[in-house]
Amino acid sequence: MASPLRRMAVVMVAVLLLLVLVAQGAAQLRTGYYRETCPHAEEIIFRETARIIRASPDLAAALLRLHYHDCFVQGCDASVLLDSTGANAAEKDSDPNKTLRGFDSLARVKDKLEKACPATVSCADLLALMASDAVVLAKGPFWQVPLGRRDGRSSTAASCAGQLPPLCGNVTRMVESFAAKGLDVKDLVVLSGAHTLGKAHCPSFADRLYGGDADRALNVAYADRLRKQCTGYDGGNVTAEMDPGSFTTFDTSYFRQVARRRALLRSDACLMDHPFTGAYVRQASTGKYDGHFFRDFGESMVKMGGIGVLTGEQGEIRLKCNVVNSS
């Protein structure tokens, strides 16, 4: 049996190799990628995304979440957008992805792009840009999105197993989950700040409210309020705001919720259990470092957006984001 030190060494080597691959992939992306081939691409995407968010402000969170879930499984290749077929269950139909939304919005913008510049802009780049635009439209930071991703040709529900950060994970599991994708502890706490947007379904946090697993670290009054909202372990389609009172605005109030033991998910609450992430939460919760967080968020999003990208002649440029091109 391998010693703990040997196992640790093997894990560290694997993580280092992944970091190299992520850096190489991200290095092949660049800003202004469509300047010659589709000069108005980013303008079209922003205009259409603005219309979508104006009509349904809660879709900002949905679009950002789509990009996260895409990148953490098989890399940022838009595989999360592919439909299942009779012979294959796709990523979008895996248990962690069944509450994803925004697919119709992606399709709507993709149709506009195809009319302007046929077979030019990838769905993976579209997803990255719409996520960025959604944050800006929710009063969050702007960052330059490096482009040049290509779309994957495969998507399986089975590939999601163990790839997405666990909502009920402790801080050790969360750190390991991010490290497996080439992201560090700072990326973990910064990207968790995206939970300033959106809502969560009751089953995703019910374990903190009921039974022997009830979380005593959760603020008592807040827990009581959540129990009244969810009315049971299942909770059906009932949701609760991730950042109460501010769930459509991208700001640092999420960190104040976490610091006050009012984090909705265990994966958010556990940030207080690590020296670095806990210190970051406490600093951001003061409201005096919004500019720092905004800058950090853009940097971490660029880093995440480079995970496992396909470039050059790899993959394809899908004409429809939900199906691969005909061969």
C-alpha positions as CSV (number, residue, x, y, z in Angstrom):
1,M,0.0,0.0,0.0
2,A,1.3,3.4,-0.9
3,S,2.3,5.7,1.9
4,P,0.3,8.9,2.6
5,L,3.4,11.0,1.5
6,R,3.6,9.0,-1.8
7,R,-0.1,9.5,-2.4
8,M,0.2,13.2,-1.7
9,A,3.2,13.5,-4.1
10,V,1.2,11.8,-6.8
11,V,-1.7,14.2,-6.3
12,M,0.6,17.2,-6.4
13,V,2.2,16.1,-9.6
14,A,-1.2,15.6,-11.2
15,V,-2.4,19.0,-10.1
16,L,0.8,20.6,-11.4
17,L,0.3,18.9,-14.8
18,L,-3.2,20.2,-14.9
19,L,-2.1,23.7,-14.1
20,V,0.3,23.5,-17.0
21,L,-2.5,22.3,-19.4
22,V,-4.9,25.0,-18.2
23,A,-2.2,27.7,-18.7
24,Q,-1.4,26.4,-22.2
25,G,-5.1,26.3,-23.2
26,A,-5.8,29.8,-21.8
27,A,-2.7,31.1,-23.6
28,Q,-4.3,30.2,-26.9
29,L,-7.2,32.5,-26.2
30,R,-7.1,36.2,-26.9
31,T,-9.2,39.3,-26.6
32,G,-10.5,40.7,-29.9
33,Y,-10.5,37.2,-31.5
34,Y,-13.5,38.0,-33.7
35,R,-12.3,41.5,-34.7
36,E,-11.8,40.5,-38.4
37,T,-14.2,37.6,-38.8
38,C,-17.3,39.0,-36.9
39,P,-16.5,42.6,-35.8
40,H,-19.9,43.2,-34.2
41,A,-20.1,39.9,-32.3
42,E,-19.5,41.2,-28.8
43,E,-21.8,44.2,-29.5
44,I,-24.6,41.8,-30.7
45,I,-24.2,39.6,-27.7
46,F,-24.2,42.4,-25.2
47,R,-27.3,44.1,-26.8
48,E,-29.3,40.8,-26.8
49,T,-28.2,39.9,-23.3
50,A,-29.3,43.3,-22.0
51,R,-32.7,42.7,-23.5
52,I,-32.9,39.3,-21.8
53,I,-31.8,40.6,-18.4
54,R,-34.1,43.6,-18.6
55,A,-37.0,41.2,-19.1
56,S,-35.9,38.7,-16.5
57,P,-33.3,40.0,-14.1
58,D,-32.9,36.6,-12.4
59,L,-31.4,35.2,-15.6
60,A,-28.1,36.9,-14.8
61,A,-27.5,34.2,-12.2
62,A,-28.7,31.5,-14.6
63,L,-26.3,32.5,-17.3
64,L,-23.3,32.8,-14.9
65,R,-24.1,29.4,-13.5
66,L,-24.3,27.8,-17.0
67,H,-20.7,29.0,-17.6
68,Y,-19.5,27.6,-14.3
69,H,-21.2,24.2,-14.8
70,D,-19.8,24.0,-18.4
71,C,-16.2,24.7,-17.4
72,F,-16.1,22.3,-14.4
73,V,-17.2,19.3,-16.6
74,Q,-15.0,18.5,-19.6
75,G,-13.7,22.1,-19.8
76,C,-15.3,25.2,-21.3
77,D,-16.5,23.6,-24.5
78,A,-20.3,24.3,-24.3
79,S,-21.0,20.6,-23.7
80,V,-23.5,21.6,-21.1
81,L,-25.7,23.0,-23.8
82,L,-26.0,19.8,-25.8
83,D,-29.3,18.0,-25.8
84,S,-29.7,14.3,-24.8
85,T,-30.4,11.8,-27.5
86,G,-32.2,8.5,-27.5
87,A,-28.9,6.8,-27.0
88,N,-27.2,9.2,-24.6
89,A,-28.1,11.3,-21.5
90,A,-26.3,14.6,-21.8
91,E,-24.8,16.8,-19.1
92,K,-27.8,19.0,-18.8
93,D,-29.9,16.0,-17.7
94,S,-27.5,14.9,-14.9
95,D,-28.9,15.5,-11.4
96,P,-26.6,18.6,-10.6
97,N,-27.7,20.3,-13.8
98,K,-31.5,19.7,-13.8
99,T,-32.1,23.1,-12.3
100,L,-30.0,25.0,-14.9
101,R,-31.8,27.6,-16.9
102,G,-31.0,30.0,-19.7
103,F,-30.7,27.6,-22.6
104,D,-33.4,29.4,-24.7
105,S,-31.5,32.7,-24.1
106,L,-28.3,31.2,-25.5
107,A,-30.2,29.9,-28.5
108,R,-31.8,33.2,-29.2
109,V,-28.4,35.1,-29.2
110,K,-26.8,32.3,-31.2
111,D,-29.4,32.7,-33.9
112,K,-28.6,36.4,-34.1
113,L,-24.9,35.6,-34.5
114,E,-25.5,33.1,-37.2
115,K,-27.4,35.7,-39.2
116,A,-24.6,38.2,-38.8
117,C,-21.6,35.8,-39.2
118,P,-22.5,32.3,-40.1
119,A,-20.4,29.4,-38.5
120,T,-18.0,31.9,-36.8
121,V,-18.7,32.4,-33.1
122,S,-18.6,29.3,-31.0
123,C,-21.2,28.5,-28.4
124,A,-18.4,28.2,-25.8
125,D,-17.3,31.8,-26.4
126,L,-20.9,32.9,-26.5
127,L,-21.5,31.3,-23.1
128,A,-18.4,33.0,-21.6
129,L,-19.4,36.4,-23.0
130,M,-23.0,36.2,-21.9
131,A,-21.9,35.3,-18.4
132,S,-19.6,38.3,-18.3
133,D,-22.3,40.6,-19.7
134,A,-24.8,39.3,-17.2
135,V,-22.5,40.3,-14.4
136,V,-22.0,43.8,-15.8
137,L,-25.8,44.2,-16.3
138,A,-26.3,43.1,-12.6
139,K,-24.0,46.1,-11.7
140,G,-20.9,43.9,-11.3
141,P,-17.4,44.2,-12.7
142,F,-16.4,44.2,-16.4
143,W,-13.4,42.1,-17.5
144,Q,-12.0,41.4,-20.9
145,V,-12.9,37.9,-22.0
146,P,-10.2,36.1,-23.9
147,L,-11.9,34.2,-26.9
148,G,-11.1,31.5,-29.4
149,R,-12.8,28.5,-27.8
150,R,-14.2,25.8,-29.9
151,D,-17.2,23.6,-29.2
152,G,-17.0,20.0,-28.0
153,R,-18.9,17.2,-29.8
154,S,-19.7,15.1,-26.8
155,S,-21.7,15.4,-23.6
156,T,-22.6,12.7,-21.1
157,A,-24.5,12.9,-17.8
158,A,-22.0,10.4,-16.4
159,S,-19.1,12.8,-17.0
160,C,-20.6,15.1,-14.3
161,A,-20.0,12.6,-11.5
162,G,-17.6,14.2,-9.0
163,Q,-16.7,17.1,-11.2
164,L,-18.8,19.9,-9.9
165,P,-18.0,21.3,-6.4
166,P,-20.3,19.7,-3.9
167,L,-23.0,22.0,-2.4
168,C,-22.8,20.1,0.9
169,G,-19.0,19.9,0.9
170,N,-16.7,21.0,3.6
171,V,-13.8,23.4,2.9
172,T,-11.3,20.6,2.4
173,R,-13.5,19.0,-0.3
174,M,-14.1,22.4,-1.9
175,V,-10.4,23.2,-2.0
176,E,-9.7,19.8,-3.6
177,S,-12.5,20.2,-6.1
178,F,-11.1,23.6,-7.3
179,A,-7.5,22.4,-7.3
180,A,-8.5,19.5,-9.6
181,K,-9.5,22.2,-12.2
182,G,-6.3,24.2,-11.7
183,L,-8.0,26.8,-9.5
184,D,-6.5,27.8,-6.1
185,V,-7.9,28.8,-2.7
186,K,-8.3,32.4,-3.7
187,D,-10.3,31.4,-6.8
188,L,-12.5,29.3,-4.5
189,V,-13.6,32.2,-2.3
190,V,-13.7,34.8,-5.1
191,L,-15.8,32.6,-7.5
192,S,-18.1,31.7,-4.6
193,G,-18.9,35.4,-4.5
194,A,-21.1,34.7,-7.6
195,H,-23.7,33.5,-5.1
196,T,-24.5,37.1,-4.6
197,L,-26.8,36.4,-7.5
198,G,-29.7,34.0,-7.8
199,K,-31.7,31.5,-5.7
200,A,-31.3,27.9,-4.6
201,H,-33.9,25.2,-4.4
202,C,-34.8,23.9,-1.0
203,P,-33.4,20.4,-1.5
204,S,-29.9,21.8,-2.0
205,F,-29.7,23.1,1.6
206,A,-32.5,21.2,3.4
207,D,-29.8,19.0,5.1
208,R,-28.8,22.1,7.1
209,L,-32.4,22.5,8.4
210,Y,-33.7,19.1,9.5
211,G,-32.8,15.9,11.3
212,G,-29.5,14.9,12.9
213,D,-27.5,16.7,10.2
214,A,-29.0,20.1,11.1
215,D,-26.3,22.7,10.9
216,R,-25.8,24.4,14.3
217,A,-23.4,26.9,12.6
218,L,-26.4,28.4,10.7
219,N,-27.9,31.5,12.3
220,V,-30.9,30.3,14.4
221,A,-33.4,33.0,13.2
222,Y,-32.3,32.5,9.6
223,A,-32.7,28.8,9.9
224,D,-36.2,29.2,11.3
225,R,-37.2,31.4,8.4
226,L,-35.9,28.9,5.9
227,R,-37.8,26.1,7.5
228,K,-41.0,28.1,7.0
229,Q,-40.2,28.7,3.4
230,C,-39.2,25.1,2.6
231,T,-41.9,23.3,4.7
232,G,-40.2,20.0,4.7
233,Y,-37.1,18.1,3.5
234,D,-38.2,18.0,-0.1
235,G,-39.4,21.6,-0.6
236,G,-40.5,20.8,-4.2
237,N,-39.7,23.8,-6.4
238,V,-39.6,26.3,-3.6
239,T,-36.5,28.5,-3.7
240,A,-34.7,30.9,-1.4
241,E,-32.6,33.9,-2.3
242,M,-28.8,33.2,-2.1
243,D,-28.2,36.8,-1.0
244,P,-31.5,38.0,0.6
245,G,-32.6,41.4,-0.6
246,S,-29.9,41.7,-3.2
247,F,-30.1,38.5,-5.3
248,T,-30.3,40.3,-8.7
249,T,-27.4,42.7,-7.9
250,F,-23.8,41.7,-8.1
251,D,-22.2,43.1,-4.9
252,T,-20.3,42.1,-1.8
253,S,-23.4,41.6,0.5
254,Y,-23.0,37.9,-0.1
255,F,-19.8,38.0,2.0
256,R,-21.7,39.8,4.8
257,Q,-24.3,36.9,4.8
258,V,-21.5,34.3,5.1
259,A,-19.7,36.2,7.8
260,R,-22.9,36.4,9.8
261,R,-23.6,32.7,9.6
262,R,-26.4,33.3,7.1
263,A,-24.9,31.4,4.1
264,L,-27.5,29.3,2.4
265,L,-25.3,26.4,1.3
266,R,-22.8,24.4,3.3
267,S,-20.2,25.1,0.5
268,D,-20.6,28.8,1.3
269,A,-20.7,28.5,5.1
270,C,-17.5,26.4,5.1
271,L,-15.5,29.3,3.7
272,M,-15.2,30.5,7.3
273,D,-13.4,27.3,8.2
274,H,-10.2,28.0,6.3
275,P,-7.6,30.7,7.3
276,F,-7.4,32.3,3.8
277,T,-11.0,32.1,2.7
278,G,-12.3,33.1,6.1
279,A,-10.0,36.2,6.2
280,Y,-11.1,37.1,2.6
281,V,-14.8,36.8,3.6
282,R,-14.3,39.0,6.7
283,Q,-12.5,41.6,4.7
284,A,-15.0,41.7,1.8
285,S,-17.9,41.8,4.3
286,T,-16.8,45.2,5.5
287,G,-17.9,46.8,2.2
288,K,-14.6,48.7,2.0
289,Y,-12.9,46.4,-0.6
290,D,-15.5,46.1,-3.3
291,G,-13.0,47.3,-5.9
292,H,-10.6,44.6,-4.8
293,F,-13.2,41.9,-5.1
294,F,-14.4,43.1,-8.4
295,R,-10.9,42.9,-9.8
296,D,-10.3,39.5,-8.3
297,F,-13.5,38.2,-9.7
298,G,-12.7,39.2,-13.2
299,E,-9.2,37.6,-12.9
300,S,-10.6,34.3,-11.5
301,M,-13.3,34.2,-14.2
302,V,-10.7,34.5,-16.9
303,K,-8.7,31.7,-15.2
304,M,-11.8,29.5,-15.0
305,G,-12.7,30.3,-18.5
306,G,-9.5,28.7,-19.7
307,I,-10.2,25.3,-18.2
308,G,-9.8,22.5,-20.8
309,V,-10.6,24.7,-23.8
310,L,-10.6,23.4,-27.3
311,T,-8.8,25.7,-29.8
312,G,-7.4,25.7,-33.3
313,E,-8.8,22.8,-35.3
314,Q,-10.1,21.0,-32.2
315,G,-13.9,20.5,-31.9
316,E,-16.2,22.6,-34.1
317,I,-18.2,25.8,-34.3
318,R,-21.7,24.6,-33.7
319,L,-24.5,26.1,-35.8
320,K,-27.0,25.3,-33.1
321,C,-25.8,25.2,-29.5
322,N,-27.9,22.3,-28.5
323,V,-26.8,19.9,-31.2
324,V,-23.5,18.9,-32.9
325,N,-23.1,19.8,-36.6
326,S,-24.1,17.2,-39.1
327,S,-21.0,15.3,-40.4
